[in-house]
Amino acid sequence: MAPHDGSGGNRPQGAAASLLNGLSVLEAFSHSTRTMLGVTEISAAVGLHKSTVSRMLTGLTEAGFVQRDAESGRYRLGFGVIGLAGPLLADLDVRRAALPLLEEMTKETFETSAIAVWNGTNAVVVEQIASPHQVKHSSSIGTRYDKFASSSVRIFLSDFSRAEVDQLITSGEIKREGYLGLDDPIHDHLDDVRRDGIAVNDGETTFEEYGTSAPVRDYRGKQVGCIIASAPRSRVQYRRSQDELESAVRRTASEVTVQLGGPVNES
């Protein structure tokens, strides 16, 4: 797509020009062999002034279409494009590996199964199989979780350093309100999540919801997603039903991990 940075001729002006400039910036990533680009590189690639590129990147970052790396100041594509780009979602290895196993988990538990990935600041749902029950908990693909109380967020944070967790919380990108264990130090809790390999949201995001999550790892042992099961709390009031849901989540996460060549969980 040709950039639109000047006036005159038949070039679009105003909002139309801004839209095309933003799309040109996004396209720069698809034409590059590098996943992260700086303002100067993008400016050279699309023929826009650096000030224009910087302005476009600010808006695209706020919309979730790009992410800024705090250390390098460079940018990468964000998961906000999932809502616009079906092919991107279809080509996501972790999503492809998880889909049939999510279907099996929902058939077994009769509750909603999902897989989320981390976009740098939030957990983002990239696939979901809804519960067959009329009353259920489900989220559309592309939904972002930004509360510490969310089981998926805690699973991802359990892999981060204390400094990284503190930065996300103090910046407000991860919101702590709603977490019932306010007297339980966050890092102690994340240590437990890391040790147990499971996180539970028992009515902490919304009173009616029960959710549990377990990590998915690739061949490097890197966490690349998490499996989530969600249900109305009224259906999982008893320990047995909670244990059954937790067991299904652990097993599904382990099976997806194996599909990706990750380490087998022997526990």
N, C-alpha and C positions, 0 to 999 in steps of 0.2 A: 504494500500500500504506500503510495507516495505521500510524503509529509505535506502538511499545509501550514506554513508558518508566515507567509507573507500576505500582502494585500495586492489587489489588482488582478487583472485577467479574469478568469472564470472560477477562481478559487473560492470555496465556501467561506463565509464569514461567521463570526459570532459563535453560537452554540454548536453549529455544524462543524466549524473548523476545530473547535475544542474536542469534539467527539472523535473526529478523524485523527487528530494529533494523539489522543489517548490510545486509539487503536494502533497507530503506528508504533508507539512506545511498546505496547504489548507484543506486537509482531517482531520487534527487535530481539526478543528472547527466543522466539521460535527459529530465527535465522542464525542464531549464534551457537557455536559448539560449547560455550560455557553456560553453566546454569545461573551464574551470578554476574551482573553487569553494573558498572558504575555510570554516573550521569554523563561523564565525558564520552564513554564508549557508546552509549545510547544516542547521544547527540550526533556523533559522527556517523552512526549507522543509519539514522533516519533523516538527517539533514535539518534538524531543528536546533534552535539556540538552546544552550544549556539551561538558561533561566526557564524556558518553556518546558523543557524536559523535566526539570526539577519540580515545576508546578504540577505537571501531569502526574508525576510519581507520587507527589503528596496526596493528590486526590485518589489515585488508584490504590495507594496504601490504605487510606481510610476506608475504602470500599472493599478491601480484602483481596483485590486482584493481584497485588504484588506485596512482597514482604521485604522489609529493610533489615539487613544483617547489622546488628549493633556494633560488632567489632570492626568490620571492614567498611561499613557505610554503603556497601553495594546492595543491589536488589535482585530478588528472584521472583518467579511467578508464585502467586498465592493460590490457596484452594478456593478462593472466591470464583475462579474461572470454572469450577466444577458445575456450578449452576447454569453456566452458559454452554459448556463444551461436553456434550455426551461422549465423544470419542476419547477425551482425556480420562473420563471415568471408566470407560470400557477397557482402556489400556493400563489401568492401575493393577499391577500384579497382585497386590494384597487383596484387593476387592475381588478379582477373578477367582483367586484361591479360596476366598471365604464364602462366596455366594452359595455353592451347593451345601456347604456345611452349616450355614445359617438356616437354610431351608430345613435341613435335618433337625437342627436344634429347636426350631419353632414347632415342627411336627411332634417332637418329643415332649416339649414343655408346654405347648399351647400358649406361649407368651412371645412377645416381640423380641426378635433377635436383630442385632445390628453390629456393624464394624465401623470404628472411627479411626481417623489418622490425626496427627498433630500438625498444625499449620504454622507453628512458631509461637503462637499465643493462645490458641484454643484447640479443643478437640472437635473435629468436624466429621459428621456422619457421612459416609460415602456409599453405604449399602444398608438396606433394612428389609427384613421380612416381618410383616405385621402379624400380630396375634389374630387367630380366627375368632376370638371372643368379640362380642359386640362392645363390651366395656374393656378397654385396653389402654396401654400407654405406648405411643409411637411418635416419631419425629420424622419430618421429611428429609430427604437426602439434601445435604448442604447445611443442615442445622449445626450451629456452633455452640459448644458448651464452654462457658467461661467462669463457672463457679467452682471454687474449691470443693464444695459439697458434692459435686458430680463425681460419680465413681470413675468415669472415664478420665476426667481431669486428674484425679489423684493417681491413677495408674500411670499416666504419662509423667507427672511430676516426680513420681518415685524413682525415675531414672535420671533425674537432673541433680546437679550439685546444689548444695544449700544456697550458695550465692545466686544461682540461676532462679531457684524457687523464690528467694527473697525479692529479687528484682521484679519478677512477674507479679508478685503480690503487692509490693510497695508502689509499683507503677499503676496499679489498678487494672492491669490487663487480665489478671485472675482475681475474681472477687471472692472475698472470704465470707461475706454475710450469708447467713442461712446454715452455715456449718454448725451443727449442734455441739460438737466437741470443742467449744471455744476455750475451755480450760485445759484441753489436751494440746500440748505444744505441737505445732504443725510438723516439725521435723521428726519428732518422736512418732507421730502418726504415720508419716511417710516411710519411716524405717520399718514399721509394722507391715505396711502395704508391700514394700519391697521384699521383706522376708516371707510373707504369706503368699505373695503372687495373686492377690485378690483385693478388690476394694468394693465396699458396699455403701449404697446411698439408701438409708432407711428413712424415707420421708424428710430428708434434709433439704432437697431443692424445692419440692412441693410435698405437702403433707400426704397426698394420696399416692405418691410414687415410691416403688421399691426398685432399685437398680443395682446390678452387680457387674463388675468388669474384670477382665484378666488380660495380660499383655500378649501380643503376637510379636515374634522376633524373626528376623531373616537369617540368612546363612552366616552373617557376621556376628550374630547375637544381638544386633541392634533392634531396639523396639521400633516397629514400623506401623503398629496399629494396636487396637484393643477390641476385644469382643465384649459386647454389652447385651445383657438381658434386662428387659424392663417389664414391670407388671404393676397392677394396682395393689397397694399394700393389703387390701382386704383379702386377696387371694394367697398371700404369703405371710399370714400372721403367725404360723406355727414353724418351729425350728425345722421340722422335717421338710416342709415345702421350701424353706430357704436353703437348706442343705442340698436339695435336689436341683434347684436352680443354679446354685453355686457350682455344683459338680458338672452340670451341663456346660456352663461357661468355661470352666477350666479345661474340660476335655476338648471343646471346640477350639479354644485358643491354641491348645497344644497341637491339634490336628492341622490347623492353618499354618502354624509354625513349621511343622514337618513338611508341609507342601512347599514352603519357601526355603527349605534346606536348613532351617534353624535347629538349635539344640533341643533334644528331647527332654521334656520335664519328667524326671524319674519319680517325683513325689506322688 
